[in-house]
């Protein structure tokens, strides 16, 4: 089935890229690992950037699942952020067991690599980052409405700080090979959610 072949190529490419980088993984590497010929790969992906975009979307689908579970409204809004951090650390820990090293955030790594590109890939990156930030902003806005944080806090600016801090901690977790470093985000939330000075 063509759909199965496309999905297999993207899944294999994601695993290879997550273990190294998009630039370090060749089309030949992907074809070999997926068991397909170059013609089959190019049928679905006319360029390496197109394949990278598909990997990005697959990573976002995975992260969206973690976000949707964490931000269900069965708990207080700031508890949702804590729950997301726990889920994110579980994801890094599981990946660490599979790869025997902490690879960092799958979206953050690929975003850093693709951010210099222009056109569609950059637009996709921005859309994904905005969607991710929206989860935090909505929770922060709700917490502000409930009087749990200062009324002068800008939810969008605070959400951007939270996501930036998360990505920095994911980079440290990668460098130190320790997913649990990301857990400190929960302790840092009061500062990140304070009014801008």
C-alpha positions as a printed NumPy array, in Angstrom:
array([[  0.   ,   0.   ,   0.   ],
       [  1.408,   3.429,  -0.934],
       [  0.202,   4.993,   2.334],
       [  2.026,   2.328,   4.304],
       [  5.229,   2.981,   2.351],
       [  4.994,   6.723,   2.95 ],
       [  4.326,   6.235,   6.666],
       [  7.228,   3.778,   6.949],
       [  9.605,   6.208,   5.236],
       [  8.579,   9.063,   7.547],
       [  8.781,   6.903,  10.685],
       [ 12.23 ,   5.614,   9.742],
       [ 13.415,   9.115,   8.844],
       [ 12.128,  10.43 ,  12.177],
       [ 14.048,   7.789,  14.112],
       [ 17.234,   8.452,  12.145],
       [ 16.922,  12.231,  12.431],
       [ 16.109,  12.057,  16.137],
       [ 19.249,  10.001,  16.684],
       [ 21.419,  12.484,  14.761],
       [ 20.085,  15.401,  12.695],
       [ 18.364,  15.947,   9.374],
       [ 21.599,  17.177,   7.799],
       [ 23.505,  14.099,   9.032],
       [ 20.957,  11.645,   7.62 ],
       [ 21.201,  11.01 ,   3.876],
       [ 18.437,   9.947,   1.513],
       [ 20.407,   6.717,   1.057],
       [ 20.327,   6.149,   4.834],
       [ 16.553,   6.545,   4.884],
       [ 16.024,   4.304,   1.842],
       [ 18.247,   1.605,   3.275],
       [ 16.564,   1.657,   6.69 ],
       [ 13.044,   1.785,   5.212],
       [ 13.801,  -0.907,   2.631],
       [ 12.747,   1.238,  -0.339],
       [ 14.357,   2.492,  -3.529],
       [ 15.08 ,   6.191,  -4.053],
       [ 12.316,   6.356,  -6.656],
       [  9.786,   5.314,  -4.029],
       [ 11.022,   7.938,  -1.599],
       [ 11.051,  10.69 ,  -4.238],
       [  7.533,   9.674,  -5.291],
       [  6.321,  10.906,  -1.906],
       [  8.996,  13.489,  -1.091],
       [ 10.469,  15.53 ,  -3.94 ],
       [ 13.261,  16.843,  -1.719],
       [ 15.003,  16.252,   1.573],
       [ 13.276,  19.354,   2.946],
       [  9.901,  17.822,   2.052],
       [ 10.892,  14.72 ,   3.999],
       [ 12.042,  16.937,   6.875],
       [  8.654,  18.687,   6.843],
       [  6.908,  15.314,   7.098],
       [  9.125,  14.354,  10.037],
       [  8.297,  17.691,  11.655],
       [  4.565,  17.03 ,  11.274],
       [  4.946,  13.52 ,  12.704],
       [  6.832,  14.913,  15.693],
       [  4.102,  17.52 ,  16.183],
       [  1.416,  14.813,  16.081],
       [  3.285,  12.964,  18.84 ],
       [  3.724,  16.131,  20.913],
       [  0.078,  17.099,  20.378],
       [ -0.968,  13.826,  21.971],
       [  1.144,  14.574,  25.051],
       [ -0.257,  18.119,  25.164],
       [ -3.884,  17.038,  24.724],
       [ -3.587,  14.539,  27.573],
       [ -1.82 ,  16.991,  29.88 ],
       [ -4.116,  19.942,  29.228],
       [ -7.434,  18.156,  29.719],
       [ -9.494,  20.378,  31.989],
       [-10.012,  17.839,  34.783],
       [ -7.386,  19.621,  36.931],
       [ -6.514,  23.237,  37.73 ],
       [ -4.833,  25.143,  34.873],
       [ -1.355,  25.408,  36.399],
       [ -1.5  ,  21.728,  37.346],
       [ -1.963,  21.029,  33.627],
       [  1.4  ,  22.638,  32.925],
       [  3.006,  20.494,  35.648],
       [  1.315,  17.423,  34.172],
       [  2.683,  18.307,  30.735],
       [  6.204,  18.618,  32.15 ],
       [  5.834,  15.152,  33.702],
       [  4.612,  13.742,  30.373],
       [  7.425,  15.431,  28.469],
       [ 10.006,  13.953,  30.875],
       [  8.399,  10.502,  30.502],
       [  8.686,  10.858,  26.719],
       [ 12.383,  11.812,  26.982],
       [ 13.019,   8.974,  29.43 ],
       [ 11.361,   6.405,  27.158],
       [ 13.357,   7.673,  24.179],
       [ 16.521,   7.546,  26.287],
       [ 15.871,   3.868,  27.06 ],
       [ 15.407,   3.13 ,  23.354],
       [ 18.423,   5.109,  22.156],
       [ 20.683,   4.813,  25.218],
       [ 21.107,   8.603,  25.209],
       [ 18.832,  11.577,  25.842],
       [ 18.193,  13.086,  22.403],
       [ 16.43 ,  16.231,  23.581],
       [ 13.116,  17.562,  22.314],
       [ 12.226,  16.086,  18.916],
       [ 10.497,  19.304,  17.87 ],
       [ 13.086,  21.612,  19.392],
       [ 15.99 ,  19.834,  17.723],
       [ 14.379,  19.875,  14.3  ],
       [ 13.166,  23.458,  14.716],
       [ 16.693,  24.636,  15.503],
       [ 17.956,  22.877,  12.402],
       [ 15.233,  24.041,  10.004],
       [ 14.642,  27.586,  11.272],
       [ 17.072,  29.145,   8.797],
       [ 15.154,  27.793,   5.822],
       [ 12.628,  29.997,   4.035],
       [  9.186,  29.295,   2.646],
       [  6.806,  26.541,   3.609],
       [  9.053,  24.801,   6.133],
       [  9.539,  28.001,   8.122],
       [  5.793,  28.71 ,   8.036],
       [  5.15 ,  25.213,   9.392],
       [  7.635,  25.756,  12.21 ],
       [  5.962,  29.005,  13.215],
       [  2.493,  27.422,  13.09 ],
       [  3.592,  24.53 ,  15.297],
       [  5.313,  26.771,  17.835],
       [  2.261,  29.027,  17.984],
       [ -0.032,  26.043,  18.524],
       [  2.226,  24.711,  21.292],
       [  2.394,  28.125,  22.958],
       [ -1.41 ,  28.357,  22.814],
       [ -1.75 ,  25.375,  25.196],
       [  0.31 ,  27.229,  27.8  ],
       [ -1.338,  30.611,  27.115],
       [ -4.852,  29.222,  27.546],
       [ -3.951,  27.604,  30.871],
       [ -2.201,  30.754,  32.066],
       [ -5.151,  32.92 ,  31.045],
       [ -7.514,  30.659,  32.939],
       [ -5.258,  30.717,  36.003],
       [ -5.174,  34.517,  35.82 ],
       [ -8.977,  34.611,  35.643],
       [ -9.165,  32.411,  38.738],
       [ -6.836,  34.733,  40.649],
       [ -4.03 ,  32.153,  40.808],
       [ -1.493,  34.522,  39.227],
       [ -1.212,  38.299,  39.033],
       [ -3.842,  39.975,  36.828],
       [ -1.154,  41.961,  35.001],
       [  0.515,  38.832,  33.606],
       [  0.299,  38.676,  29.807],
       [ -0.641,  35.04 ,  29.058],
       [  0.994,  35.033,  25.616],
       [  4.28 ,  36.485,  26.847],
       [  4.314,  34.135,  29.846],
       [  3.542,  31.156,  27.615],
       [  6.457,  32.082,  25.364],
       [  8.736,  32.222,  28.419],
       [  7.532,  28.79 ,  29.555],
       [  8.138,  27.215,  26.14 ],
       [ 11.556,  28.871,  25.807],
       [ 12.528,  27.671,  29.285],
       [ 11.324,  24.152,  28.458],
       [ 13.44 ,  24.099,  25.3  ],
       [ 16.495,  25.324,  27.187],
       [ 16.042,  22.623,  29.806],
       [ 15.576,  20.   ,  27.073],
       [ 18.909,  21.105,  25.596],
       [ 20.561,  20.768,  29.023],
       [ 18.937,  17.353,  29.467],
       [ 20.436,  16.338,  26.122],
       [ 23.885,  17.682,  27.023],
       [ 23.9  ,  16.052,  30.46 ],
       [ 22.041,  12.921,  29.314],
       [ 19.491,  13.423,  32.11 ],
       [ 15.771,  13.843,  31.251],
       [ 14.958,  14.693,  34.872],
       [ 16.633,  18.099,  34.473],
       [ 13.448,  19.234,  32.725],
       [ 11.468,  18.7  ,  35.944],
       [ 12.946,  21.912,  37.352],
       [ 10.547,  23.796,  35.067],
       [  7.819,  23.102,  37.626],
       [  9.845,  24.883,  40.32 ],
       [ 10.595,  27.765,  37.954],
       [  6.966,  28.409,  36.98 ],
       [  6.29 ,  31.089,  39.641],
       [  9.074,  33.243,  38.189],
       [  8.037,  32.565,  34.589],
       [  4.456,  33.477,  35.425],
       [  5.306,  36.706,  37.231],
       [  4.485,  40.082,  35.654],
       [  7.181,  41.314,  33.277],
       [  9.58 ,  43.788,  34.853]])
